[in-house]
Amino acid sequence: MSTLIVAVLSFVGFIVAYRTYGRWLGKKIFALNPAAATPAQQFNDGTDFVPTRKSVLLGHHFTSIAGTGPIVGPAIAVFWGWLPALLWVVFGSIFIGAVHDFGTLVVSLRYEGKTLGQVAGRVISARARLLLLFLLLLELMIVLAVFGLVIAVIFSMYHGGVLAVWISLPIAIGIGLWNYKRKGHLFVPALLAVVVIYFLVWVGINYAPVDIMKLLHLDTVNSPHVNPITVWIVILFIYCFFASVLPVWLLLQPRDYVNSNQLFVAMAAVIVGIAVAGFTGRADLTASAPAIAKEIPADAPSIFPFLFITIACGAVSGFHSLVSSGTSSKQLAHENDAQMVGYGSMILEAALAVIVILACCAGVGMGVYTKDYNKAGITEYKIIEGPDGQPITGHAAWREKYRCATVQGPDGKVKKGGWGGMGLGEKLRAFIEGGANFLHAIGIPLHFAIDMLGVMVACFAATTLDTATRLQRYVIQELGQTVHVKPLQNKYVATGVAVVSAAALAIFLKAPGQSFGSGGLILWPMFGACNQILAGLGFLVVGVWLIRRKKPIWFLTFPTILMIVIPAWAMVLNMIDWHRKGNWLLWSFGGAIQLLTAWLIVEAVLAYRNARRDGVV
């Protein structure tokens, strides 16, 4: 029953926070004005600035900020126990993450839909603009490389879901044309799209699994660069180029809206599965995984400060400020929609992170599986059994999945355990298979449930990937304007630079012991710390903006300090480790980020002193 209790208490807390704290921020602090003209209304160009109904924009914003961050992060953090992860997700999202997202969205609205870098130039200083743009360039390069890898891994693991993901693109374009050109209602088309997507999951599982190497008749004999991961990365970034330059209403908005509905259906089904499994006693959180782990892998970092950068997007994420100020502020039709889009989306993401924690603990405790393919190429899953021939469940199943230590199995083989022994695919599989156990509890066939959640993860990652590409295009164009390099101001050139640089990082960097295409694994340790430092800088921009308007900032003080000090501390510890291992690429990235951050903090302090001198404070 503990699984259901944790879910109910968490979700109730999110609803109460949205209706109380979120509403207070909107009315008393940000003074949202439904009569005010938004940037989307002022600069409607039919491409980037497009007034959008809040239900559609909520879908775009939520799917763009979520990605796989609230999935991979909690799936790793439960190594330390489910309770610390849960507390950070719930309280971090309510008092830090949602405030950050809401604040950066409102500030961008008040500055003509400018991105965070441009707003920093107006609020803090011209130097701050250039510094933050360089920091955003590094952050988005890492995001693109990492999320490109994540989607490629999903496509390589779950062939049955690939068809549904790609067919959703022309469906989204059709809905976009229907909505924008014909002003048609979206509910029925979106509902039909979800039905079609899940039908295609069934088709993909049983009749059309997509193995990209077989489909394109490729092999790895002639070139070591050619493998499923690198091929998918190239295809994905070709798609991202077009997604970045096409009008936002044609592909980005409708695809995100369709995906959000598909994702809400999947999340709702998992929640029902949690309720059924909890009531029937098949899912027991406390019996499956430790609340606070006593047996921690020797290669795992310390819980403090690394918990706060391991779980980023599920609690607070600097990347969200880029979405808030980069795309969402350009589409908000009314100011009072900002609470739902900014604060509400973060709360939804935190709810997803709670579901992930439960799936990776209680869900995994319901059984773990091996995967194989039959002669027809169809995936088959078999539950792992113990020496007594009975399915492994409970804590034994969780240990089997997470391998908290190096152990010798009943077959005599030594299984590599620990933090580093669980690859990216295994982390994703922990959520997908644990969540599938919840779906299986309500009668959904296991193989369909697994690919259904595989599609969910791929869609989350894809919406973040194409949005991040558009954001990187904005950053490169702004840098081109700032340093007076005219070619970079062209959206096609800027997008080309964005996708080529990210693809090169993802493909040609090799993680130790990995094949080509594993560059995202090398950059992954950078993502958490860099992302959280960016959140701290977002708070600085919002704080200085509020100070200049004689608004209270007491509610920002602790979050700002926490999100600057903790990630910087974690980055220093990482840099010491990279220096010891001779990993000069990551050490250089980390050093550059630390220097840019320190300089930006100095610029913010100077801006505060100037405000005091001018009598603002």
C-alpha positions as CSV (number, residue, x, y, z in Angstrom):
1,M,0.0,0.0,0.0
2,S,2.9,2.4,0.6
3,T,3.4,2.8,-3.2
4,L,-0.2,4.2,-3.6
5,I,0.1,6.4,-0.4
6,V,3.4,8.0,-1.7
7,A,1.7,8.7,-5.1
8,V,-1.4,10.2,-3.6
9,L,0.4,12.4,-1.1
10,S,2.8,13.7,-3.8
11,F,0.1,14.5,-6.3
12,V,-2.1,16.2,-3.8
13,G,0.9,18.3,-2.7
14,F,1.5,19.4,-6.3
15,I,-2.2,20.4,-6.8
16,V,-2.3,22.4,-3.5
17,A,1.0,24.1,-4.4
18,Y,-0.2,25.1,-7.8
19,R,-3.4,26.6,-6.4
20,T,-1.8,28.5,-3.5
21,Y,1.9,29.3,-4.0
22,G,1.7,29.4,-7.8
23,R,-1.3,31.7,-7.6
24,W,0.4,34.0,-5.1
25,L,3.4,34.3,-7.3
26,G,1.2,35.2,-10.3
27,K,-0.8,37.8,-8.5
28,K,1.4,39.4,-5.8
29,I,4.9,39.0,-7.3
30,F,4.6,38.9,-11.1
31,A,1.4,40.9,-11.3
32,L,0.1,39.0,-14.3
33,N,-2.3,41.2,-16.4
34,P,-4.7,39.4,-18.8
35,A,-5.3,42.7,-20.7
36,A,-1.6,43.3,-21.4
37,A,-0.4,42.7,-25.0
38,T,2.0,39.7,-25.1
39,P,5.0,39.5,-27.5
40,A,3.1,36.9,-29.5
41,Q,0.4,39.5,-30.2
42,Q,2.8,42.4,-30.7
43,F,5.2,40.6,-33.1
44,N,3.1,37.9,-34.7
45,D,5.2,36.8,-37.7
46,G,3.6,33.4,-38.3
47,T,7.0,31.6,-37.7
48,D,8.4,32.1,-34.2
49,F,5.9,34.6,-32.7
50,V,2.5,32.9,-32.8
51,P,-0.4,33.5,-30.3
52,T,-1.3,30.0,-29.1
53,R,-4.2,28.7,-27.0
54,K,-2.9,27.7,-23.6
55,S,-3.8,24.0,-23.9
56,V,-1.6,23.7,-27.0
57,L,1.2,25.7,-25.5
58,L,1.1,23.7,-22.3
59,G,1.7,20.6,-24.4
60,H,4.6,22.2,-26.2
61,H,6.2,23.5,-23.0
62,F,5.7,20.4,-20.9
63,T,7.1,18.0,-23.5
64,S,10.0,20.3,-24.3
65,I,11.2,20.8,-20.8
66,A,10.7,17.2,-19.7
67,G,12.7,15.1,-22.2
68,T,14.3,12.2,-20.5
69,G,15.8,14.3,-17.7
70,P,13.0,13.4,-15.1
71,I,13.4,9.7,-16.2
72,V,17.2,9.1,-16.3
73,G,17.9,11.3,-13.2
74,P,15.5,9.5,-10.8
75,A,16.4,6.1,-12.3
76,I,20.0,6.8,-11.2
77,A,19.3,8.5,-7.9
78,V,17.4,5.6,-6.4
79,F,20.8,4.0,-5.9
80,W,20.9,6.2,-2.7
81,G,17.3,5.2,-1.8
82,W,13.9,6.3,-2.9
83,L,13.2,8.7,-0.1
84,P,16.0,11.3,-0.8
85,A,15.0,11.3,-4.4
86,L,11.3,11.7,-3.6
87,L,11.9,14.6,-1.2
88,W,14.1,16.5,-3.6
89,V,11.6,16.0,-6.5
90,V,8.5,17.1,-4.4
91,F,9.9,20.0,-2.5
92,G,12.5,21.1,-5.1
93,S,9.9,21.3,-7.8
94,I,7.4,23.3,-5.7
95,F,9.7,25.9,-4.1
96,I,12.6,26.0,-6.6
97,G,12.0,24.5,-10.1
98,A,8.4,25.9,-10.7
99,V,9.4,29.3,-9.4
100,H,12.4,29.4,-11.7
101,D,10.4,28.4,-14.8
102,F,7.5,30.8,-13.9
103,G,9.9,33.7,-13.2
104,T,12.0,33.3,-16.4
105,L,8.9,33.0,-18.5
106,V,7.4,36.3,-17.0
107,V,10.7,38.2,-17.3
108,S,11.0,37.2,-21.0
109,L,7.3,38.3,-21.6
110,R,8.1,41.7,-20.2
111,Y,11.1,42.0,-22.5
112,E,9.4,41.4,-25.8
113,G,10.0,37.6,-25.7
114,K,13.7,37.9,-25.6
115,T,15.8,34.9,-24.7
116,L,17.5,34.7,-21.3
117,G,20.8,35.9,-22.7
118,Q,19.3,39.0,-24.2
119,V,17.3,39.7,-21.0
120,A,20.5,39.4,-19.0
121,G,22.0,42.1,-21.2
122,R,19.1,44.4,-20.4
123,V,18.7,43.6,-16.7
124,I,22.4,43.1,-15.7
125,S,24.9,44.4,-18.3
126,A,26.0,44.1,-21.9
127,R,28.9,41.9,-20.8
128,A,26.5,39.6,-19.0
129,R,24.6,39.1,-22.2
130,L,27.8,37.9,-24.0
131,L,28.9,35.7,-21.1
132,L,25.5,34.0,-20.8
133,L,25.2,33.5,-24.5
134,F,28.5,31.6,-24.5
135,L,27.3,29.6,-21.5
136,L,24.1,28.8,-23.3
137,L,26.0,27.7,-26.3
138,L,27.9,25.1,-24.3
139,E,24.8,24.0,-22.4
140,L,22.7,23.4,-25.5
141,M,25.6,21.7,-27.3
142,I,25.7,19.2,-24.5
143,V,21.9,18.9,-24.4
144,L,21.7,18.1,-28.1
145,A,24.5,15.6,-28.0
146,V,23.1,13.8,-25.0
147,F,19.4,13.7,-26.1
148,G,20.4,12.7,-29.6
149,L,22.1,9.7,-28.0
150,V,19.2,8.9,-25.7
151,I,16.7,8.7,-28.6
152,A,19.1,6.7,-30.7
153,V,19.5,4.2,-27.8
154,I,15.7,3.9,-27.4
155,F,15.3,3.3,-31.1
156,S,18.0,0.6,-31.0
157,M,16.5,-1.1,-28.0
158,Y,12.8,-1.0,-28.8
159,H,12.3,-1.6,-32.5
160,G,8.6,-1.9,-32.2
161,G,8.1,1.7,-31.2
162,V,10.0,3.4,-34.0
163,L,7.2,3.3,-36.5
164,A,4.8,5.2,-34.3
165,V,7.3,7.9,-33.5
166,W,8.1,8.8,-37.1
167,I,4.5,8.5,-38.4
168,S,3.5,11.0,-35.8
169,L,5.3,13.7,-37.8
170,P,3.0,13.8,-40.8
171,I,0.0,13.5,-38.5
172,A,1.3,16.5,-36.6
173,I,1.8,18.5,-39.7
174,G,-1.8,17.7,-40.8
175,I,-3.1,18.9,-37.4
176,G,-1.0,22.0,-37.6
177,L,-2.4,23.0,-41.0
178,W,-6.0,22.2,-39.8
179,N,-5.5,24.4,-36.7
180,Y,-3.6,27.3,-38.2
181,K,-5.1,27.6,-41.7
182,R,-8.7,26.3,-41.1
183,K,-8.9,27.4,-37.4
184,G,-10.3,23.9,-36.6
185,H,-10.9,22.5,-33.2
186,L,-8.0,20.3,-31.9
187,F,-9.6,17.9,-29.5
188,V,-11.0,15.3,-31.9
189,P,-8.0,15.3,-34.3
190,A,-5.6,15.0,-31.3
191,L,-7.6,12.2,-29.8
192,L,-7.6,10.3,-33.2
193,A,-3.9,10.9,-33.4
194,V,-3.3,9.2,-30.1
195,V,-5.4,6.2,-31.1
196,V,-3.4,6.0,-34.4
197,I,-0.1,6.2,-32.5
198,Y,-1.0,3.3,-30.2
199,F,-2.3,1.3,-33.1
200,L,1.1,1.8,-34.8
201,V,2.8,0.6,-31.6
202,W,0.9,-2.6,-32.0
203,V,1.7,-2.8,-35.7
204,G,5.4,-2.1,-35.0
205,I,5.6,-4.8,-32.4
206,N,3.9,-7.5,-34.4
207,Y,4.5,-6.7,-38.0
208,A,6.9,-3.8,-38.6
209,P,9.8,-3.6,-36.1
210,V,12.3,-1.1,-37.5
211,D,15.9,-2.3,-37.3
212,I,17.7,0.6,-39.1
213,M,20.8,-1.5,-40.0
214,K,18.7,-4.1,-41.8
215,L,16.4,-1.5,-43.3
216,L,19.3,0.4,-44.9
217,H,21.3,-2.7,-45.6
218,L,24.2,-1.4,-43.5
219,D,27.0,-3.2,-41.7
220,T,30.0,-2.3,-39.6
221,V,32.6,-4.1,-41.6
222,N,33.8,-1.2,-43.8
223,S,33.6,1.6,-41.3
224,P,33.7,1.5,-37.5
225,H,31.6,4.7,-37.4
226,V,28.6,2.9,-38.8
227,N,26.4,1.4,-36.1
228,P,22.7,1.8,-35.2
229,I,23.5,4.7,-32.8
230,T,25.4,6.8,-35.3
231,V,22.9,6.1,-38.1
232,W,20.0,7.2,-35.9
233,I,21.9,10.3,-34.7
234,V,22.4,11.4,-38.3
235,I,18.8,10.9,-39.2
236,L,17.6,12.7,-36.0
237,F,19.7,15.8,-36.6
238,I,18.6,16.0,-40.2
239,Y,15.0,16.1,-38.9
240,C,16.0,18.7,-36.3
241,F,17.3,21.0,-39.0
242,F,13.9,21.2,-40.6
243,A,12.1,21.3,-37.3
244,S,14.1,24.3,-36.3
245,V,13.5,26.4,-39.4
246,L,9.9,25.5,-40.2
247,P,7.1,27.8,-38.8
248,V,6.5,26.8,-35.2
249,W,2.8,26.2,-35.9
250,L,3.5,23.7,-38.7
251,L,5.4,21.0,-36.8
252,L,6.7,22.0,-33.4
253,Q,3.4,23.1,-31.8
254,P,1.2,20.3,-33.2
255,R,3.7,17.6,-32.7
256,D,4.2,18.6,-29.1
257,Y,0.5,18.8,-28.5
258,V,-0.1,15.4,-30.0
259,N,2.8,14.0,-28.0
260,S,1.6,15.6,-24.8
261,N,-1.8,14.0,-25.2
262,Q,-0.2,10.6,-25.9
263,L,2.1,11.1,-22.9
264,F,-0.8,12.1,-20.6
265,V,-2.6,8.9,-21.6
266,A,0.5,6.8,-20.8
267,M,1.0,8.6,-17.5
268,A,-2.6,8.2,-16.5
269,A,-2.5,4.5,-17.4
270,V,0.6,4.0,-15.2
271,I,-1.1,5.9,-12.3
272,V,-4.1,3.5,-12.6
273,G,-1.7,0.6,-12.7
274,I,0.0,2.0,-9.5
275,A,-3.4,2.1,-7.8
276,V,-4.3,-1.4,-8.8
277,A,-0.9,-2.9,-8.0
278,G,-0.9,-1.0,-4.7
279,F,-4.4,-2.2,-3.6
280,T,-3.7,-5.8,-4.6
281,G,-0.4,-5.8,-2.8
282,R,1.7,-6.6,-5.9
283,A,3.7,-3.4,-5.7
284,D,5.3,-2.6,-2.3
285,L,7.7,0.3,-2.4
286,T,9.3,-0.4,1.0
287,A,9.7,-4.1,0.4
288,S,11.3,-3.6,-3.1
289,A,13.9,-0.9,-2.5
290,P,15.5,0.8,0.5
291,A,14.2,4.2,1.6
292,I,17.7,5.2,2.4
293,A,20.3,2.9,1.0
294,K,22.8,1.3,3.3
295,E,24.6,-0.6,0.6
296,I,25.8,1.9,-2.0
297,P,28.1,1.0,-4.9
298,A,31.7,1.8,-4.2
299,D,32.0,3.8,-7.4
300,A,29.0,6.0,-6.7
301,P,29.6,9.6,-5.7
302,S,28.4,11.0,-2.4
303,I,24.7,11.8,-2.1
304,F,25.6,15.3,-1.2
305,P,26.0,17.3,-3.4
306,F,25.5,14.9,-6.3
307,L,21.8,14.1,-5.6
308,F,21.0,17.7,-6.5
309,I,22.6,17.5,-9.9
310,T,21.7,13.9,-10.7
311,I,18.0,14.7,-10.5
312,A,17.8,17.9,-12.5
313,C,14.7,18.2,-14.7
314,G,12.4,16.5,-12.2
315,A,13.1,19.1,-9.5
316,V,14.8,22.1,-11.1
317,S,16.5,22.6,-14.4
318,G,18.3,25.6,-16.0
319,F,17.3,24.3,-19.4
320,H,13.7,25.1,-18.6
321,S,14.6,28.8,-18.6
322,L,15.8,28.5,-22.2
323,V,12.4,27.0,-23.2
324,S,10.5,29.6,-21.2
325,S,12.4,32.5,-22.7
326,G,13.2,30.9,-26.1
327,T,10.0,29.6,-27.5
328,S,7.1,29.7,-24.9
329,S,7.3,33.4,-24.3
330,K,6.9,34.0,-28.0
331,Q,3.7,31.9,-28.1
332,L,1.8,33.0,-25.0
333,A,-1.5,34.5,-26.0
334,H,-2.4,36.0,-22.6
335,E,-0.3,36.9,-19.6
336,N,-2.4,35.0,-17.1
337,D,-1.7,31.8,-19.0
338,A,1.9,32.0,-17.7
339,Q,1.0,30.3,-14.4
340,M,-0.3,27.2,-16.1
341,V,2.5,27.1,-18.7
342,G,5.4,28.0,-16.4
343,Y,4.5,26.8,-12.9
344,G,2.1,24.1,-14.0
345,S,4.4,22.4,-16.5
346,M,7.1,22.0,-13.8
347,I,4.6,20.4,-11.5
348,L,3.6,18.0,-14.2
349,E,7.2,17.1,-14.8
350,A,7.7,16.5,-11.1
351,A,4.7,14.2,-11.1
352,L,6.4,12.2,-13.9
353,A,9.6,12.0,-11.8
354,V,7.5,10.6,-8.9
355,I,6.1,8.0,-11.3
356,V,9.6,7.1,-12.4
357,I,10.8,6.7,-8.8
358,L,7.9,4.3,-8.1
359,A,8.5,2.4,-11.3
360,C,12.2,2.0,-10.7
361,C,11.6,0.7,-7.2
362,A,8.1,-0.8,-6.7
363,G,7.6,-1.5,-10.4
364,V,10.9,-3.2,-10.8
365,G,10.1,-5.2,-7.7
366,M,7.2,-6.8,-9.5
367,G,9.6,-8.6,-11.8
368,V,12.6,-8.1,-14.2
369,Y,13.0,-9.5,-17.7
370,T,15.5,-10.7,-20.3
371,K,15.0,-9.7,-23.9
372,D,15.5,-11.8,-27.1
373,Y,14.3,-11.9,-30.7
374,N,12.5,-14.8,-32.4
375,K,13.1,-15.9,-36.0
376,A,10.7,-13.2,-37.3
377,G,12.6,-10.5,-35.5
378,I,9.9,-9.9,-33.0
379,T,11.0,-9.0,-29.4
380,E,10.2,-11.5,-26.7
381,Y,10.5,-10.9,-23.0
382,K,10.9,-13.6,-20.3
383,I,10.8,-13.0,-16.6
384,I,14.0,-13.8,-14.7
385,E,13.7,-16.7,-12.3
386,G,15.7,-17.6,-9.2
387,P,17.4,-20.9,-8.5
388,D,14.1,-22.3,-7.2
389,G,12.4,-21.7,-10.6
390,Q,10.2,-19.0,-9.2
391,P,10.1,-15.4,-10.6
392,I,12.4,-13.0,-8.8
393,T,10.4,-10.2,-7.2
394,G,10.7,-7.7,-4.4
395,H,14.1,-6.6,-3.2
396,A,15.8,-9.5,-5.0
397,A,14.4,-8.2,-8.3
398,W,15.5,-4.6,-7.5
399,R,19.0,-5.8,-6.7
400,E,19.1,-7.8,-9.9
401,K,18.2,-4.7,-12.0
402,Y,20.4,-2.3,-10.1
403,R,23.2,-4.7,-9.1
404,C,24.2,-2.8,-6.1
405,A,27.5,-4.7,-5.9
406,T,29.6,-7.0,-8.0
407,V,27.9,-10.4,-7.5
408,Q,28.3,-13.9,-8.7
409,G,25.0,-15.2,-10.2
410,P,23.6,-18.8,-9.9
411,D,25.1,-19.5,-13.3
412,G,28.6,-18.8,-11.9
413,K,29.0,-15.7,-14.0
414,V,30.2,-12.5,-12.4
415,K,27.9,-9.5,-13.1
416,K,29.5,-6.1,-13.1
417,G,27.6,-3.9,-10.6
418,G,27.8,-0.4,-9.3
419,W,27.1,3.1,-10.5
420,G,29.2,2.8,-13.6
421,G,28.2,-0.8,-14.4
422,M,24.6,0.3,-15.2
423,G,24.7,1.9,-18.7
424,L,22.3,4.4,-20.2
425,G,20.2,1.7,-21.7
426,E,19.8,-0.1,-18.4
427,K,18.7,3.1,-16.7
428,L,16.0,3.7,-19.3
429,R,15.0,0.1,-19.1
430,A,14.6,0.3,-15.4
431,F,11.8,2.8,-15.8
432,I,10.3,1.3,-18.9
433,E,10.1,-2.2,-17.6
434,G,9.1,-1.2,-14.1
435,G,6.4,1.1,-15.5
436,A,5.3,-1.7,-17.9
437,N,4.7,-3.9,-14.8
438,F,2.2,-1.4,-13.6
439,L,0.5,-1.4,-17.0
440,H,0.5,-5.2,-17.0
441,A,-1.3,-5.1,-13.6
442,I,-4.4,-3.5,-15.4
443,G,-4.4,-6.1,-18.2
444,I,-2.2,-4.6,-20.8
445,P,0.1,-7.2,-22.5
446,L,3.6,-6.9,-21.3
447,H,5.3,-6.6,-24.7
448,F,2.8,-3.9,-25.7
449,A,3.3,-2.0,-22.4
450,I,7.1,-2.0,-22.7
451,D,7.0,-0.6,-26.3
452,M,4.2,1.8,-25.3
453,L,6.5,3.3,-22.6
454,G,9.5,3.1,-25.0
455,V,7.5,5.3,-27.4
456,M,6.7,7.6,-24.5
457,V,10.4,8.1,-23.6
458,A,11.4,8.6,-27.3
459,C,8.7,11.2,-27.8
460,F,9.7,13.1,-24.6
461,A,13.3,13.1,-25.8
462,A,12.5,14.0,-29.4
463,T,10.4,17.0,-28.4
464,T,13.2,18.3,-26.2
465,L,15.7,17.6,-29.1
466,D,13.9,19.7,-31.7
467,T,13.1,22.5,-29.3
468,A,16.7,22.6,-28.1
469,T,17.8,22.8,-31.8
470,R,15.6,25.9,-32.3
471,L,16.9,27.4,-29.1
472,Q,20.5,26.8,-30.1
473,R,19.6,28.5,-33.4
474,Y,18.4,31.6,-31.5
475,V,21.6,31.6,-29.4
476,I,23.9,31.4,-32.4
477,Q,22.0,34.1,-34.2
478,E,22.2,36.4,-31.1
479,L,25.9,35.7,-30.9
480,G,26.2,36.6,-34.6
481,Q,24.5,39.9,-33.9
482,T,26.6,40.6,-30.8
483,V,30.0,39.9,-32.4
484,H,28.9,41.2,-35.8
485,V,29.3,38.0,-37.8
486,K,26.6,38.4,-40.4
487,P,26.4,34.7,-41.7
488,L,25.6,33.5,-38.2
489,Q,22.5,35.7,-38.1
490,N,20.9,33.7,-40.9
491,K,18.6,31.1,-39.5
492,Y,19.6,28.4,-41.9
493,V,23.3,28.9,-41.3
494,A,22.8,29.1,-37.5
495,T,20.7,25.9,-37.6
496,G,23.4,24.1,-39.7
497,V,26.1,25.1,-37.2
498,A,23.9,23.9,-34.3
499,V,23.1,20.4,-35.8
500,V,26.6,19.7,-37.3
501,S,28.4,20.6,-34.1
502,A,26.1,18.6,-31.8
503,A,26.1,15.6,-34.2
504,A,29.9,15.7,-34.4
505,L,30.2,15.6,-30.6
506,A,27.7,12.8,-30.3
507,I,29.2,10.6,-33.1
508,F,33.0,11.1,-33.1
509,L,33.7,11.3,-29.4
510,K,34.2,7.8,-28.0
511,A,33.5,6.9,-24.4
512,P,36.1,4.4,-23.0
513,G,35.1,0.9,-24.0
514,Q,32.3,2.2,-26.2
515,S,31.7,2.3,-29.9
516,F,31.4,5.5,-32.0
517,G,28.2,7.4,-31.2
518,S,28.8,7.4,-27.5
519,G,29.9,11.0,-27.2
520,G,26.8,11.8,-25.3
521,L,28.0,9.4,-22.6
522,I,31.2,11.4,-22.3
523,L,29.3,14.7,-22.0
524,W,26.6,13.3,-19.6
525,P,28.6,14.1,-16.4
526,M,28.7,17.7,-17.6
527,F,25.0,18.0,-18.1
528,G,23.8,17.9,-14.5
529,A,26.2,20.4,-13.0
530,C,26.1,22.8,-16.0
531,N,22.3,22.6,-16.1
532,Q,21.9,23.4,-12.4
533,I,24.4,26.2,-12.5
534,L,22.3,27.7,-15.3
535,A,19.2,27.5,-13.1
536,G,21.1,29.5,-10.5
537,L,22.0,32.1,-13.1
538,G,18.3,32.2,-14.2
539,F,17.4,33.0,-10.6
540,L,20.0,35.8,-10.6
541,V,18.4,37.4,-13.7
542,V,14.9,37.2,-12.2
543,G,16.1,38.5,-8.8
544,V,17.8,41.6,-10.2
545,W,14.7,42.3,-12.4
546,L,12.5,42.1,-9.3
547,I,14.9,44.3,-7.3
548,R,14.8,47.0,-10.0
549,R,11.0,47.0,-9.7
550,K,11.1,47.1,-5.9
551,K,9.6,43.7,-5.5
552,P,10.4,41.3,-2.7
553,I,13.0,38.6,-3.4
554,W,13.0,36.7,-0.1
555,F,11.5,33.6,-1.7
556,L,14.3,33.6,-4.2
557,T,17.3,34.0,-1.8
558,F,17.7,30.3,-0.7
559,P,17.0,28.8,-4.1
560,T,19.5,31.1,-5.8
561,I,22.2,30.3,-3.3
562,L,21.5,26.6,-3.4
563,M,21.5,26.4,-7.2
564,I,24.8,28.3,-7.5
565,V,26.8,26.8,-4.6
566,I,25.8,23.1,-4.9
567,P,26.3,22.6,-8.6
568,A,29.6,24.6,-8.5
569,W,30.7,22.4,-5.7
570,A,29.8,19.3,-7.6
571,M,31.5,20.6,-10.7
572,V,34.7,21.2,-8.7
573,L,34.6,17.6,-7.4
574,N,34.1,16.4,-11.0
575,M,37.0,18.5,-12.3
576,I,39.3,17.0,-9.6
577,D,38.3,13.5,-10.8
578,W,38.7,14.4,-14.5
579,H,42.1,15.9,-13.8
580,R,43.1,12.7,-12.0
581,K,42.0,10.6,-14.9
582,G,43.5,12.9,-17.5
583,N,40.1,13.7,-19.1
584,W,41.1,17.1,-20.3
585,L,38.1,17.6,-22.5
586,L,35.6,17.5,-19.6
587,W,38.1,19.4,-17.4
588,S,38.3,22.2,-20.0
589,F,34.5,22.3,-20.4
590,G,34.1,22.4,-16.6
591,G,36.7,25.1,-16.1
592,A,35.1,27.3,-18.8
593,I,31.7,27.0,-17.3
594,Q,33.0,27.8,-13.8
595,L,34.8,31.0,-15.1
596,L,31.7,32.2,-17.0
597,T,29.5,31.6,-14.0
598,A,31.9,33.4,-11.6
599,W,32.0,36.4,-14.0
600,L,28.2,36.5,-14.3
601,I,27.8,36.5,-10.5
602,V,30.2,39.5,-10.3
603,E,28.1,41.3,-13.0
604,A,24.9,40.6,-11.1
605,V,26.5,41.9,-7.8
606,L,27.6,45.1,-9.7
607,A,24.0,45.5,-11.1
608,Y,22.6,45.2,-7.6
609,R,25.1,47.8,-6.3
610,N,24.1,50.1,-9.1
611,A,20.4,49.7,-8.3
612,R,21.2,50.7,-4.7
613,R,23.2,53.7,-5.8
614,D,20.3,54.8,-8.1
615,G,17.9,54.5,-5.1
616,V,16.0,51.5,-6.5
617,V,16.8,49.4,-3.4
